[in-house]
Amino acid sequence: MTEGQSPSRTPRIGILVVAYNAESTLERTLDRIPDDFRPRIAEILVLDDASQDATFAAGRRWSQRPGRPPTVVMRHTKNLGYGGNQKAGYALAARRGLDIVVLLHGDGQYAPELLPQLVAPLERGEADAVFGSRMMHPRDALRGGMPLYKWVGNRVLTRVENGLLGTDLSEFHSGYRAYRVDALDRLPLAHNSDGFDFDTQIIVQLADAGLRIREIPIPTHYGDEVCYVDGLRYAKDVVKDVLSYRLAKKGFGTCEWIPQPAGYAFKEGDGSSHALLLDRLRGLPPGRVLDVGCSGGLFAERLEALGHQVTGIDAVEVDGVRDRCSRFLLADLEQGLPEGVGDGYDYVVAGDVIEHLSRPDRLLTQLQDVLRPEGLVLLSVPNIGHWYARLRIALGLFDYDRRGILDTTHLRFFSRASLRRTLRSAGYDELSLTATGAPFWSVLGGGPLARLLGLLSRGLTRLRPTLFGYQYVAQLTPHAARTVVAGQHVPVQDILNRQFVPVDRPTDRPADRVAV
């Protein structure tokens, strides 16, 4: 029984048969499905990937024999590739209301006799995916006819992939798999490769989503079927996939087939921009804070603990954000501050926000209107002049990353000089501008090396902030001076902008003209 499924309903099991030039093996493979398992199959989906032989005809012939489970045989008009064929099949399984789908190869290299064992953990609700593994008993794979070079390659690649992902699978490269369809619906499969590395990408997606993977031992079979996999290219692709995922999670490069998190994590660590902003506010009297671009409210939660009262604004409502702020407003900052935001704030915080806007100057100007007199704006932005970004551009490798200076959602980039120009034109005076070191603590996950590199980075940042500074943290105040008249705060700039008018007095001499 799958999670969320009614206890009274038997799960609908589907078999997805991917086939390419499998005319000679397809019917024999389907005949091997155990007789006592066939009544439990809701539907068999045979997807012929534009074969050059009579695979489609073989599938139709088998489906029309008496006593066969309901079978749909389809032929793509062009070759979609191994991964592309699976994408089409899983989408079809969802549309046809299947609860469990098993991937079976039409060439017979994986044993249909083990279908009951493969789906059993899914039926019991113990897993989201079940993989057949030839390596749970490694010597059996050699006895089953796996060539030694493939056996060694399988073991080496699996060890590398486990090390990079933090998983503990006995094999990454088996194509015998069963999935909960609702688990597949949570994965961005449409972005996956159409090639043979599709199977590796889906493992990465399952692990990234925290879904449960189980393995069962299966026999190894190498027959007369033709292998279309280029071993060296496959090895390169799967290592590249896992490595790109690992780097993307650390903020370097992008990984299109892994969903971007809805909210940004609070940047813990000595010297990070958020930690520096928190330190600044820790040293200020508690007051009303407007947290612009508050994400999930983790930064706001820390401010609340310091005695500040926080109103958060963001375009996406992350789960739990309303519990971490005194007040939350859902608004797209690209359109400016929302109505009802209020005014009289003691502090406005914009941590890593203005680089996401096409017109940051417009928002910065608006922020002055919600501050109380002598209020402060604290903001942070990445430094496009950092050596990492410069090196990428100089080598012709400019591209966006999952996060960091070249975050894929950044619309504007700032050097120290351009940031100062932007702030000055928006009407602010700079009280302080500090550069932070690179976040080795985040990339390396802590430890002695991260501390050593962090110390070196901070030292170099002090020597040359425009080259080694990773982010800038600014503390600002509006430029327009304010003066006190009869106990009220009057903006002097507003007075200077008005025309001089005569005061209602008996005489109207020039000396009697004052600004009102």
C-alpha positions as CSV (number, residue, x, y, z in Angstrom):
1,M,0.0,0.0,0.0
2,T,1.4,3.4,-1.0
3,E,1.5,6.4,1.3
4,G,-1.7,8.4,1.2
5,Q,-3.5,5.5,-0.5
6,S,-6.8,4.2,1.0
7,P,-6.2,1.0,2.9
8,S,-9.2,-0.6,1.1
9,R,-7.9,0.0,-2.4
10,T,-5.4,-2.3,-4.1
11,P,-2.6,-0.3,-5.8
12,R,-2.8,-0.3,-9.6
13,I,0.4,-1.8,-10.8
14,G,1.7,-1.0,-14.3
15,I,4.7,-2.4,-16.3
16,L,6.5,0.0,-18.5
17,V,8.4,-1.9,-21.2
18,V,11.0,0.2,-23.0
19,A,12.0,-1.3,-26.3
20,Y,14.3,-0.5,-29.2
21,N,15.0,-3.0,-31.9
22,A,13.7,-5.8,-29.6
23,E,11.7,-7.8,-32.2
24,S,13.6,-11.0,-31.4
25,T,13.3,-10.7,-27.6
26,L,10.2,-8.7,-26.7
27,E,7.6,-11.5,-26.7
28,R,9.9,-14.0,-24.9
29,T,10.5,-11.4,-22.2
30,L,6.8,-10.7,-21.7
31,D,6.1,-14.5,-21.6
32,R,8.4,-14.7,-18.6
33,I,6.1,-12.6,-16.4
34,P,4.9,-15.0,-13.7
35,D,1.4,-16.4,-14.3
36,D,0.3,-15.8,-10.7
37,F,1.5,-12.2,-10.9
38,R,-0.4,-11.3,-14.1
39,P,-3.8,-10.8,-12.5
40,R,-2.3,-8.1,-10.3
41,I,-1.2,-6.1,-13.3
42,A,-3.5,-3.2,-14.1
43,E,-1.8,-2.5,-17.4
44,I,1.3,-3.2,-19.5
45,L,2.6,-0.2,-21.5
46,V,5.0,-1.2,-24.3
47,L,6.8,1.8,-25.8
48,D,8.7,1.2,-29.0
49,D,11.2,3.9,-29.5
50,A,11.0,4.2,-33.3
51,S,12.7,0.8,-33.8
52,Q,14.2,-0.1,-37.2
53,D,12.8,-3.6,-37.0
54,A,9.3,-5.1,-36.3
55,T,9.3,-4.5,-32.5
56,F,5.9,-2.7,-32.7
57,A,4.4,-5.6,-34.5
58,A,5.8,-8.1,-32.0
59,G,4.3,-6.1,-29.2
60,R,0.9,-6.0,-30.8
61,R,1.0,-9.7,-31.6
62,W,1.7,-10.5,-27.9
63,S,-1.0,-8.2,-26.6
64,Q,-3.7,-9.9,-28.8
65,R,-3.1,-13.4,-27.4
66,P,-5.7,-14.8,-25.0
67,G,-5.1,-14.4,-21.3
68,R,-2.8,-11.4,-21.5
69,P,-3.1,-8.5,-19.1
70,P,-4.5,-5.3,-20.6
71,T,-1.7,-4.1,-22.8
72,V,-1.1,-0.8,-24.7
73,V,1.5,-0.9,-27.4
74,M,2.8,2.5,-28.7
75,R,5.4,3.5,-31.2
76,H,7.2,6.8,-31.2
77,T,7.4,8.4,-34.7
78,K,11.0,9.4,-33.9
79,N,13.6,8.1,-31.5
80,L,13.4,9.8,-28.1
81,G,16.4,8.1,-26.6
82,Y,16.5,5.8,-23.6
83,G,15.7,8.6,-21.1
84,G,13.2,10.2,-23.4
85,N,11.3,7.0,-23.7
86,Q,11.1,6.7,-20.0
87,K,9.8,10.2,-19.6
88,A,7.0,9.5,-22.1
89,G,6.2,6.2,-20.2
90,Y,6.1,7.8,-16.7
91,A,3.8,10.6,-18.0
92,L,1.5,8.0,-19.5
93,A,1.5,6.0,-16.3
94,A,0.4,9.0,-14.4
95,R,-2.3,9.9,-16.9
96,R,-3.7,6.3,-16.8
97,G,-4.0,6.4,-13.0
98,L,-1.3,3.9,-12.1
99,D,0.0,3.8,-8.5
100,I,3.1,1.7,-9.1
101,V,5.2,1.5,-12.3
102,V,7.9,-1.0,-13.0
103,L,10.6,-0.3,-15.6
104,L,11.2,-3.5,-17.7
105,H,13.6,-3.7,-20.6
106,G,12.3,-5.4,-23.7
107,D,15.6,-7.1,-24.5
108,G,15.2,-9.5,-21.5
109,Q,18.4,-8.7,-19.6
110,Y,16.4,-8.2,-16.4
111,A,14.3,-11.0,-14.9
112,P,10.5,-10.5,-15.1
113,E,10.3,-13.5,-12.8
114,L,11.2,-11.1,-9.9
115,L,8.4,-8.6,-10.5
116,P,6.6,-9.7,-7.3
117,Q,9.7,-9.1,-5.2
118,L,10.4,-5.8,-6.8
119,V,7.0,-4.2,-6.1
120,A,6.5,-5.7,-2.6
121,P,8.3,-2.9,-0.7
122,L,6.2,-0.4,-2.5
123,E,2.9,-2.2,-1.8
124,R,3.9,-2.3,1.9
125,G,4.6,1.4,1.9
126,E,8.3,0.8,2.9
127,A,9.9,2.6,-0.1
128,D,9.3,5.2,-2.8
129,A,11.6,3.4,-5.3
130,V,13.0,-0.2,-5.5
131,F,16.0,-1.0,-7.5
132,G,17.1,-4.5,-8.7
133,S,20.8,-4.8,-7.9
134,R,23.3,-7.2,-9.5
135,M,26.0,-6.1,-7.0
136,M,24.4,-6.9,-3.7
137,H,26.3,-10.2,-4.1
138,P,29.1,-8.9,-6.4
139,R,30.7,-12.3,-7.3
140,D,27.3,-13.4,-8.6
141,A,27.5,-10.8,-11.3
142,L,30.7,-12.3,-12.7
143,R,29.3,-15.8,-12.5
144,G,26.3,-14.5,-14.4
145,G,28.5,-13.4,-17.3
146,M,29.2,-9.8,-16.6
147,P,32.5,-9.0,-18.4
148,L,35.3,-8.2,-15.9
149,Y,35.8,-4.7,-17.3
150,K,32.1,-3.8,-16.8
151,W,32.2,-5.3,-13.4
152,V,35.2,-3.2,-12.4
153,G,33.7,-0.1,-14.0
154,N,30.4,-0.6,-12.2
155,R,32.0,-1.0,-8.9
156,V,34.3,2.1,-9.3
157,L,31.5,4.3,-10.6
158,T,29.1,3.3,-7.9
159,R,31.8,4.0,-5.2
160,V,32.4,7.5,-6.7
161,E,28.7,8.3,-7.0
162,N,28.0,7.1,-3.4
163,G,30.9,9.3,-2.2
164,L,29.6,12.4,-3.9
165,L,26.0,11.9,-3.0
166,G,26.4,10.5,0.5
167,T,24.3,7.4,-0.4
168,D,25.0,3.8,0.2
169,L,23.6,1.9,-2.8
170,S,25.2,-1.3,-4.0
171,E,24.7,-0.4,-7.7
172,F,23.7,2.8,-9.6
173,H,23.6,1.2,-13.0
174,S,20.8,-1.3,-13.0
175,G,17.8,-0.5,-15.2
176,Y,15.4,-2.8,-13.3
177,R,13.4,-0.4,-11.2
178,A,9.9,0.2,-9.7
179,Y,8.6,3.5,-8.5
180,R,5.6,5.0,-6.8
181,V,4.0,7.2,-9.4
182,D,3.2,9.9,-6.9
183,A,6.9,10.0,-6.0
184,L,7.8,10.4,-9.7
185,D,5.4,13.3,-9.9
186,R,7.5,15.2,-7.3
187,L,10.6,15.0,-9.6
188,P,11.4,17.4,-12.5
189,L,11.8,14.5,-15.0
190,A,11.2,16.7,-18.0
191,H,14.6,18.3,-17.4
192,N,16.5,15.1,-17.3
193,S,18.8,13.7,-20.0
194,D,17.3,11.7,-22.9
195,G,20.3,9.5,-22.8
196,F,21.4,6.5,-20.7
197,D,22.4,8.7,-17.8
198,F,18.7,9.4,-17.2
199,D,18.8,6.5,-14.6
200,T,21.6,8.2,-12.6
201,Q,19.9,11.6,-12.7
202,I,16.7,10.1,-11.3
203,I,18.7,8.5,-8.4
204,V,20.1,12.0,-7.6
205,Q,16.6,13.5,-7.7
206,L,15.3,10.8,-5.4
207,A,18.1,11.4,-2.9
208,D,17.8,15.2,-3.1
209,A,14.1,14.9,-2.4
210,G,14.7,12.7,0.6
211,L,12.7,9.8,-0.9
212,R,13.3,6.2,0.2
213,I,15.2,3.8,-2.0
214,R,15.3,0.0,-1.4
215,E,17.4,-2.6,-3.3
216,I,16.7,-6.3,-3.9
217,P,19.2,-8.7,-5.4
218,I,18.7,-9.8,-9.0
219,P,20.5,-12.2,-11.3
220,T,22.9,-11.0,-14.0
221,H,22.1,-12.0,-17.6
222,Y,24.1,-11.2,-20.7
223,G,22.6,-12.7,-23.8
224,D,22.7,-12.1,-27.5
225,E,20.9,-8.7,-27.3
226,V,22.7,-5.7,-28.8
227,C,24.1,-3.1,-26.3
228,Y,23.7,0.5,-27.5
229,V,25.6,2.0,-24.6
230,D,28.9,3.6,-25.2
231,G,30.7,2.7,-22.0
232,L,33.2,5.5,-21.9
233,R,30.7,8.2,-22.8
234,Y,28.3,6.8,-20.2
235,A,30.9,6.8,-17.5
236,K,31.8,10.4,-18.3
237,D,28.1,11.5,-18.3
238,V,27.2,9.9,-15.0
239,V,30.2,11.3,-13.2
240,K,29.5,14.7,-14.7
241,D,25.9,14.5,-13.5
242,V,26.7,13.6,-9.9
243,L,29.6,16.1,-9.8
244,S,27.6,18.9,-11.2
245,Y,24.9,18.2,-8.6
246,R,27.4,18.3,-5.9
247,L,28.9,21.5,-7.0
248,A,25.5,23.1,-7.6
249,K,24.5,22.3,-4.0
250,K,27.7,24.1,-2.9
251,G,26.7,27.1,-5.1
252,F,29.0,26.5,-8.2
253,G,27.3,26.0,-11.5
254,T,23.7,25.0,-12.2
255,C,21.9,21.7,-12.3
256,E,18.7,22.1,-14.3
257,W,17.2,18.7,-13.3
258,I,17.3,19.5,-9.6
259,P,14.6,21.9,-8.4
260,Q,15.7,25.3,-7.0
261,P,14.7,25.7,-3.3
262,A,11.9,28.1,-2.7
263,G,13.7,29.9,0.1
264,Y,17.3,30.9,0.9
265,A,18.9,29.4,4.0
266,F,20.2,31.8,6.6
267,K,23.9,32.1,6.0
268,E,25.5,30.9,9.2
269,G,29.2,31.2,9.7
270,D,31.8,33.7,10.8
271,G,32.0,36.7,8.5
272,S,29.1,35.8,6.2
273,S,26.9,38.7,5.0
274,H,23.9,37.7,7.0
275,A,25.9,37.1,10.1
276,L,27.4,40.5,9.7
277,L,24.0,42.1,9.3
278,L,22.8,40.3,12.4
279,D,25.8,41.6,14.4
280,R,25.0,45.1,13.3
281,L,21.4,44.8,14.5
282,R,22.5,43.1,17.7
283,G,24.4,46.3,18.6
284,L,21.4,48.6,17.9
285,P,18.4,49.2,20.2
286,P,15.4,46.9,19.6
287,G,13.0,48.5,17.1
288,R,10.6,47.9,14.2
289,V,12.3,46.2,11.3
290,L,11.2,45.8,7.7
291,D,12.9,42.7,6.3
292,V,12.7,43.1,2.5
293,G,13.1,39.7,0.8
294,C,12.7,37.7,4.0
295,S,12.5,34.3,2.3
296,G,11.6,31.7,4.9
297,G,12.0,34.1,7.8
298,L,15.1,32.4,9.4
299,F,16.9,35.8,9.6
300,A,13.7,37.5,11.0
301,E,13.4,34.8,13.6
302,R,16.9,35.7,14.9
303,L,16.0,39.4,15.0
304,E,12.8,38.6,16.9
305,A,14.9,36.8,19.5
306,L,16.9,40.0,19.9
307,G,13.8,41.9,20.8
308,H,13.1,43.5,17.3
309,Q,9.6,43.4,15.8
310,V,9.9,42.2,12.2
311,T,7.6,42.7,9.2
312,G,8.7,40.4,6.4
313,I,8.1,40.8,2.6
314,D,8.7,38.3,-0.1
315,A,7.2,37.2,-3.4
316,V,7.0,33.6,-2.3
317,E,5.5,32.4,1.0
318,V,7.8,29.7,2.3
319,D,6.3,27.3,4.9
320,G,6.7,28.6,8.4
321,V,7.5,32.2,7.5
322,R,4.5,33.7,9.3
323,D,5.5,31.9,12.5
324,R,8.9,33.6,12.4
325,C,7.8,37.2,11.7
326,S,5.5,39.5,13.6
327,R,3.9,40.2,10.3
328,F,4.3,38.9,6.7
329,L,3.3,40.5,3.4
330,L,3.2,38.6,0.1
331,A,4.4,40.9,-2.6
332,D,6.6,41.1,-5.7
333,L,9.4,43.6,-4.9
334,E,9.9,44.1,-8.7
335,Q,6.6,46.1,-8.4
336,G,7.9,48.1,-5.4
337,L,6.7,48.1,-1.8
338,P,3.1,46.8,-1.3
339,E,0.3,48.9,0.1
340,G,-0.2,48.4,3.8
341,V,3.5,48.1,4.5
342,G,3.3,51.0,6.9
343,D,6.0,53.5,7.9
344,G,8.0,54.6,10.9
345,Y,10.4,51.7,10.8
346,D,13.6,52.0,12.7
347,Y,15.5,49.7,10.4
348,V,15.1,48.3,6.9
349,V,17.1,45.2,6.0
350,A,17.7,44.1,2.4
351,G,20.0,41.1,2.6
352,D,21.0,39.9,-0.9
353,V,17.9,41.4,-2.4
354,I,18.5,44.3,-4.8
355,E,20.6,42.2,-7.2
356,H,17.4,40.3,-8.0
357,L,15.6,43.4,-9.2
358,S,15.7,45.0,-12.6
359,R,15.3,48.5,-11.0
360,P,16.9,48.4,-7.6
361,D,17.1,52.2,-7.4
362,R,13.3,52.4,-7.4
363,L,13.0,50.1,-4.4
364,L,15.8,51.9,-2.6
365,T,14.1,55.2,-3.1
366,Q,10.8,53.9,-1.7
367,L,12.5,52.5,1.4
368,Q,13.3,56.1,2.5
369,D,9.5,56.7,2.8
370,V,8.9,54.0,5.3
371,L,11.8,54.9,7.7
372,R,11.4,57.0,10.7
373,P,13.7,60.1,11.0
374,E,17.3,58.9,11.6
375,G,16.3,55.3,10.6
376,L,18.9,53.0,9.0
377,V,19.0,50.8,5.9
378,L,21.3,47.7,6.1
379,L,21.9,45.8,2.9
380,S,24.2,43.3,1.3
381,V,25.1,42.5,-2.3
382,P,27.5,40.1,-4.0
383,N,30.7,41.6,-5.5
384,I,31.0,40.9,-9.2
385,G,34.6,42.1,-9.0
386,H,35.5,39.0,-6.8
387,W,38.3,36.9,-8.3
388,Y,36.0,34.0,-8.9
389,A,33.7,35.9,-11.2
390,R,36.6,37.7,-12.9
391,L,38.3,34.4,-13.6
392,R,35.2,32.8,-15.0
393,I,34.7,35.8,-17.4
394,A,38.4,35.9,-18.3
395,L,38.4,32.2,-19.3
396,G,35.2,32.6,-21.3
397,L,33.3,30.4,-18.8
398,F,30.7,32.9,-17.8
399,D,27.5,31.2,-16.8
400,Y,25.1,31.3,-13.9
401,D,25.4,29.3,-10.7
402,R,22.8,27.8,-8.4
403,R,23.6,30.4,-5.8
404,G,26.4,32.8,-4.9
405,I,27.7,35.8,-6.9
406,L,26.5,34.4,-10.2
407,D,23.2,33.1,-8.9
408,T,20.8,32.2,-11.7
409,T,18.2,34.6,-10.4
410,H,20.4,37.7,-10.3
411,L,19.4,40.5,-12.7
412,R,22.0,43.1,-11.7
413,F,25.7,42.9,-10.7
414,F,27.5,45.3,-8.6
415,S,31.2,46.3,-8.1
416,R,32.0,48.5,-5.1
417,A,32.1,51.6,-7.3
418,S,28.7,50.8,-9.1
419,L,27.1,50.0,-5.7
420,R,28.2,53.4,-4.3
421,R,26.8,55.2,-7.4
422,T,23.5,53.4,-7.1
423,L,23.1,54.2,-3.4
424,R,24.1,57.8,-3.9
425,S,21.7,58.3,-6.8
426,A,18.9,56.7,-4.7
427,G,19.5,59.4,-2.0
428,Y,21.6,57.6,0.6
429,D,24.7,58.5,2.6
430,E,27.1,55.7,3.3
431,L,27.8,55.2,7.0
432,S,29.9,52.1,6.4
433,L,30.7,49.7,3.7
434,T,32.4,46.4,4.6
435,A,33.5,43.5,2.4
436,T,33.2,39.9,3.6
437,G,35.5,36.9,2.8
438,A,34.5,34.0,0.7
439,P,32.2,31.4,2.3
440,F,34.5,28.4,2.5
441,W,32.7,27.4,5.7
442,S,29.6,26.7,3.5
443,V,31.3,25.1,0.5
444,L,33.5,22.7,2.5
445,G,30.9,22.1,5.3
446,G,33.2,23.3,8.0
447,G,36.3,21.7,9.4
448,P,40.0,22.8,9.8
449,L,40.5,23.4,6.0
450,A,37.5,25.7,5.8
451,R,38.7,27.6,8.9
452,L,42.1,28.0,7.4
453,L,40.9,29.1,4.0
454,G,38.3,31.4,5.6
455,L,41.1,33.1,7.7
456,L,43.2,33.5,4.5
457,S,40.2,34.9,2.6
458,R,39.4,37.5,5.3
459,G,43.0,38.6,5.4
460,L,43.2,39.1,1.6
461,T,39.8,40.9,1.7
462,R,41.2,43.5,4.1
463,L,44.2,44.0,1.8
464,R,42.2,44.3,-1.4
465,P,38.4,44.2,-0.9
466,T,37.5,44.9,-4.5
467,L,39.3,41.7,-5.6
468,F,38.8,39.3,-2.7
469,G,35.6,40.6,-1.1
470,Y,32.8,38.2,-1.7
471,Q,30.0,40.5,-0.6
472,Y,29.5,44.1,0.4
473,V,27.5,45.0,3.6
474,A,26.4,48.6,3.7
475,Q,24.9,50.7,6.5
476,L,23.0,53.7,5.1
477,T,21.0,56.7,6.1
478,P,18.8,58.9,3.8
479,H,20.8,61.9,2.5
480,A,18.0,64.5,3.0
481,A,18.7,66.3,6.2
482,R,16.0,66.7,8.8
483,T,15.6,69.5,11.3
484,V,13.3,70.0,14.2
485,V,10.7,72.8,14.2
486,A,8.2,73.1,17.0
487,G,8.8,69.5,18.0
488,Q,8.1,68.1,14.5
489,H,10.5,66.5,12.1
490,V,10.6,68.6,8.9
491,P,12.7,67.5,5.9
492,V,14.9,70.4,5.0
493,Q,15.1,69.2,1.4
494,D,11.4,69.6,1.0
495,I,11.6,73.2,2.3
496,L,14.4,74.0,-0.2
497,N,12.4,72.7,-3.0
498,R,9.4,74.9,-2.3
499,Q,9.0,78.5,-3.5
500,F,9.4,81.4,-1.2
501,V,6.1,83.0,-0.4
502,P,5.4,86.2,1.6
503,V,4.2,86.0,5.2
504,D,1.0,87.8,6.1
505,R,2.6,90.8,7.8
506,P,2.0,94.6,7.7
507,T,5.1,95.0,5.6
508,D,6.2,92.9,2.7
509,R,9.9,93.6,2.6
510,P,12.3,91.0,1.0
511,A,13.8,90.4,4.5
512,D,10.4,89.3,5.7
513,R,10.1,86.4,3.2
514,V,10.7,83.0,4.8
515,A,10.4,79.4,3.6
516,V,7.2,77.5,4.6
